[in-house]
Amino acid sequence: MDEVTWDIVLEPALKDDSGLAETHGRLLLYVKEAVETGSEGAAPAINTLMEGIHRMFLYTTAFELARRLWILSLEGYLTPANEPEPVIEKALEAGWKETVSGRRRRAARDRKTKSARGSHGE
């Protein structure tokens, strides 16, 4: 990430919370040091980042919405089609298809571009 992107991402979250800024700084330093150790540091760095991602989910709007949906389910207010599992499974399936088809479209475009360059003697 470049400096501008870091500012866009971090400033709103950290500008009024020096403790949070220090905590994130320490975490980034840990990951940096793990990566600097070479290939043996990659797995711990990746695990640290994924653990952080999982923990941050608890503070997202998506988590709050999922929690509300789950409560509605427990209270018996949902039809079977609107229960959390089918709703989330449907969204995941659609998302995966979009991701897979997006990758396929990019690959096809790249092949087409490469083929066009090859036919022009480049």
Contact map, one row per residue, 1 for C-alpha under 8 A:
11101100000000000000000000000000000000000000000000000000000000000000000000000000000000000000000000000000000000000000000000
11111100000000000000000000000000000000000000000000000000000000000000000000000000000000000000000000000000000000000000000000
11111110000000000000000000000000000000000000000000000000000000000000000000000000000000000000000000000000000000000000000000
01111111000000000000000000000000000000000000000000000000000000000000000000000000000000000000000000000000000000000000000000
11111111100000000000000000000000000000000000000000000000000000000000000000000000000000000000000000000000000000000000000000
11111111111000000000000000000000000000000000000000000000000000000000000000000000000000000000000000000000000000000000000000
00111111111000000000000000000000000000000000000000000000000000000000000000000000000000000000000000000000000000000000000000
00011111111100000000000000000000000000000000000000000000000000000000000000000000000000000000000000000000000000000000000000
00001111111110000000000000000000000000000000000000000000000000000000000000000000000000000000000000000000000000000000000000
00000111111111100000000000000000000000000000000000000000000000000000000000000000000000000000000000000000000000000000000000
00000111111111100000000000000000000000000000000000000000000000000000000000000000000000000000000000000000000000000000000000
00000001111111100000000000000000000000000000000000000000000000000000000000000000000000000000000000000000000000000000000000
00000000111111111000000000000000000000000000000000000000000000000000000000000000000000000000000000000000000000000000000000
00000000011111111101100000000000000000000000000000000000000000000000000000000000000000000000000000000000000000000000000000
00000000011111111100000000000000000000000000000000000000000000000000000000000000000000000000000000000000000000000000000000
00000000000011111100000000000000000000000000000000000000000000000000000000000000000000000000000000000000000000000000000000
00000000000011111111100000000000000000000000000000000000000000000000000000000000000000000000000000000000000000000000000000
00000000000001111111110000000000000000000000000000000000000000000000000000000000000000000000000000000000000000000000000000
00000000000000001111111000000000000000000000000000000000000000000000000000000000000000000000000000000000000000000000000000
00000000000001001111111100000000000000000000000000000000000000000000000000000000000000000000000000000000000000000000000000
00000000000001001111111110000000000000000000000000000000000000000000000000000000000000000000000000000000000000000000000000
00000000000000000111111111000000000000000000000000000000000000000000000000000000000000000000000000000000000000000000000000
00000000000000000011111111100000000000000000000000000000000000000000000000000000000000000000000000000000000000000000000000
00000000000000000001111111110000000000000000000000000000000000000000000000000000000000000000000000000000000000000000000000
00000000000000000000111111111000000000000000000000000000000000000000000000000000000000000000000000000000000000000000000000
00000000000000000000011111111100000000000000000000000000000000000000000000000000000000000000000000000000000000000000000000
00000000000000000000001111111110000000000000000000000000000000000000000000000000000000000000000000000000000000000000000000
00000000000000000000000111111111000000000000000000000000000000000000000000000000000000000000000000000000000000000000000000
00000000000000000000000011111111100000000000000000000000000000000000000000000000000000000000000000000000000000000000000000
00000000000000000000000001111111110000000000100000000000000000000000000000000000000000000000000000000000000000000000000000
00000000000000000000000000111111111000000000100110000000000000000000000000000000000000000000000000000000000000000000000000
00000000000000000000000000011111111100000000100000000000000000000000000000000000000000000000000000000000000000000000000000
00000000000000000000000000001111111110000000000000000000000000000000000000000000000000000000000000000000000000000000000000
00000000000000000000000000000111111111001101100000000000000000000000000000000000000000000000000000000000000000000000000000
00000000000000000000000000000011111111101100100000000000000000000000000000000000000000000000000000000000000000000000000000
00000000000000000000000000000001111111001000000000000000000000000000000000000000000000000000000000000000000000000000000000
00000000000000000000000000000000111111111000000000000000000000000000000000000000000000000000000000000000000000000000000000
00000000000000000000000000000000011111111100000000000000000000000000000000000000000000000000000000000000000000000000000000
00000000000000000000000000000000001011111110000000000000000000000000000000000000000000000000000000000000000000000000000000
00000000000000000000000000000000000011111111000000000000000000000000000000000000000000000000000000000000000000000000000000
00000000000000000000000000000000011111111111100000000000000000000000000000000000000000000000000000000000000000000000000000
00000000000000000000000000000000011001111111110000000000000000000000000000000000000000000000000000000000000000000000000000
00000000000000000000000000000000000000111111111000000000000000000000000000000000000000000000000000000000000000000000000000
00000000000000000000000000000000010000011111111100000000000000000000000000000000000000000000000000000000000000000000000000
00000000000000000000000000000111011000001111111110000000000000000000000000000000000000000000000000000000000000000000000000
00000000000000000000000000000000000000000111111111000000000000000000000000000000000000000000000000000000000000000000000000
00000000000000000000000000000000000000000011111111100000000000000000000000000000000000000000000000000000000000000000000000
00000000000000000000000000000010000000000001111111110000000000000000000000000000000000000000000000000000000000000000000000
00000000000000000000000000000010000000000000111111111000000000000000000000000000000000000000000000000000000000000000000000
00000000000000000000000000000000000000000000011111111100000000000000000000000000000000000000000000000000000000000000000000
00000000000000000000000000000000000000000000001111111110000000000000000000000000000000000000000000000000000000000000000000
00000000000000000000000000000000000000000000000111111111000000000000000000000000000000000000000000000000000000000000000000
00000000000000000000000000000000000000000000000011111111100000000000000000000000000000000000000000000000000000000000000000
00000000000000000000000000000000000000000000000001111111110000000000000000000000000000000000000000000000000000000000000000
00000000000000000000000000000000000000000000000000111111111000000000000000000000000000000000000000000000000000000000000000
00000000000000000000000000000000000000000000000000011111111100000000000000000000000000000000000000000000000000000000000000
00000000000000000000000000000000000000000000000000001111111101100000000000000000000000000000000000000000000000000000000000
00000000000000000000000000000000000000000000000000000111111100110000000000000000000000000000000000000000000000000000000000
00000000000000000000000000000000000000000000000000000011111110110000000000000000000000000000000000000000000000000000000000
00000000000000000000000000000000000000000000000000000001111111110000000000000000000000000000000000000000000000000000000000
00000000000000000000000000000000000000000000000000000000001111111000000000000000000000000000000000000000000000000000000000
00000000000000000000000000000000000000000000000000000000100111111100000000000000000000000000000000000000000000000000000000
00000000000000000000000000000000000000000000000000000000111111111110000000000000000000000000000000000000000000000000000000
00000000000000000000000000000000000000000000000000000000011111111111000000000000000000000000000000000000000000000000000000
00000000000000000000000000000000000000000000000000000000000011111111100000000000000000000000000000000000000000000000000000
00000000000000000000000000000000000000000000000000000000000001111111110000000000000100000000000000000000000000000000000000
00000000000000000000000000000000000000000000000000000000000000111111111000000000000000000000000000000000000000000000000000
00000000000000000000000000000000000000000000000000000000000000011111111100000000000000000000000000000000000000000000000000
00000000000000000000000000000000000000000000000000000000000000001111111110000000001100000000000000000000000000000000000000
00000000000000000000000000000000000000000000000000000000000000000111111111000000001100000000000000000000000000000000000000
00000000000000000000000000000000000000000000000000000000000000000011111111100000000000000000000000000000000000000000000000
00000000000000000000000000000000000000000000000000000000000000000001111111111100000000000000000000000000000000000000000000
00000000000000000000000000000000000000000000000000000000000000000000111111111100001100000000000000000000000000000000000000
00000000000000000000000000000000000000000000000000000000000000000000011111111000000000000000000000000000000000000000000000
00000000000000000000000000000000000000000000000000000000000000000000001111111000000000000000000000000000000000000000000000
00000000000000000000000000000000000000000000000000000000000000000000000111111100000000000000000000000000000000000000000000
00000000000000000000000000000000000000000000000000000000000000000000000111111110000000000000000000000000000000000000000000
00000000000000000000000000000000000000000000000000000000000000000000000110011111111000000000000000000000000000000000000000
00000000000000000000000000000000000000000000000000000000000000000000000000001111111000000000000000000000000000000000000000
00000000000000000000000000000000000000000000000000000000000000000000000000000111111000000000000000000000000000000000000000
00000000000000000000000000000000000000000000000000000000000000000000000000000111111001100000000000000000000000000000000000
00000000000000000000000000000000000000000000000000000000000000000000000000000111111101100000000000000000000000000000000000
00000000000000000000000000000000000000000000000000000000000000000000110010000111111111100000000000000000000000000000000000
00000000000000000000000000000000000000000000000000000000000000000100110010000000011111110000000000000000000000000000000000
00000000000000000000000000000000000000000000000000000000000000000000000000000000001111111000000000000000000000000000000000
00000000000000000000000000000000000000000000000000000000000000000000000000000000111111111100000000000000000000000000000000
00000000000000000000000000000000000000000000000000000000000000000000000000000000111111111110000000000000000000000000000000
00000000000000000000000000000000000000000000000000000000000000000000000000000000000111111111000000000000000000000000000000
00000000000000000000000000000000000000000000000000000000000000000000000000000000000011111111100000000000000000000000000000
00000000000000000000000000000000000000000000000000000000000000000000000000000000000001111111110000000000000000000000000000
00000000000000000000000000000000000000000000000000000000000000000000000000000000000000111111111000000000000000000000000000
00000000000000000000000000000000000000000000000000000000000000000000000000000000000000011111111100000000000000000000000000
00000000000000000000000000000000000000000000000000000000000000000000000000000000000000001111111110000000000000000000000000
00000000000000000000000000000000000000000000000000000000000000000000000000000000000000000111111111000000000000000000000000
00000000000000000000000000000000000000000000000000000000000000000000000000000000000000000011111111100000000000000000000000
00000000000000000000000000000000000000000000000000000000000000000000000000000000000000000001111111110000000000000000000000
00000000000000000000000000000000000000000000000000000000000000000000000000000000000000000000111111111000000000000000000000
00000000000000000000000000000000000000000000000000000000000000000000000000000000000000000000011111111100000000000000000000
00000000000000000000000000000000000000000000000000000000000000000000000000000000000000000000001111111110000000000000000000
00000000000000000000000000000000000000000000000000000000000000000000000000000000000000000000000111111111000000000000000000
00000000000000000000000000000000000000000000000000000000000000000000000000000000000000000000000011111111100000000000000000
00000000000000000000000000000000000000000000000000000000000000000000000000000000000000000000000001111111110000000000000000
00000000000000000000000000000000000000000000000000000000000000000000000000000000000000000000000000111111111000000000000000
00000000000000000000000000000000000000000000000000000000000000000000000000000000000000000000000000011111111100000000000000
00000000000000000000000000000000000000000000000000000000000000000000000000000000000000000000000000001111111110000000000000
00000000000000000000000000000000000000000000000000000000000000000000000000000000000000000000000000000111111111000000000000
00000000000000000000000000000000000000000000000000000000000000000000000000000000000000000000000000000011111111100000000000
00000000000000000000000000000000000000000000000000000000000000000000000000000000000000000000000000000001111111110000000000
00000000000000000000000000000000000000000000000000000000000000000000000000000000000000000000000000000000111111111000000000
00000000000000000000000000000000000000000000000000000000000000000000000000000000000000000000000000000000011111111100000000
00000000000000000000000000000000000000000000000000000000000000000000000000000000000000000000000000000000001111111110000000
00000000000000000000000000000000000000000000000000000000000000000000000000000000000000000000000000000000000111111111000000
00000000000000000000000000000000000000000000000000000000000000000000000000000000000000000000000000000000000011111111100000
00000000000000000000000000000000000000000000000000000000000000000000000000000000000000000000000000000000000001111111110000
00000000000000000000000000000000000000000000000000000000000000000000000000000000000000000000000000000000000000111111111000
00000000000000000000000000000000000000000000000000000000000000000000000000000000000000000000000000000000000000011111111100
00000000000000000000000000000000000000000000000000000000000000000000000000000000000000000000000000000000000000001111111111
00000000000000000000000000000000000000000000000000000000000000000000000000000000000000000000000000000000000000000111111111
00000000000000000000000000000000000000000000000000000000000000000000000000000000000000000000000000000000000000000011111111
00000000000000000000000000000000000000000000000000000000000000000000000000000000000000000000000000000000000000000001111111
00000000000000000000000000000000000000000000000000000000000000000000000000000000000000000000000000000000000000000000111111
00000000000000000000000000000000000000000000000000000000000000000000000000000000000000000000000000000000000000000000111111
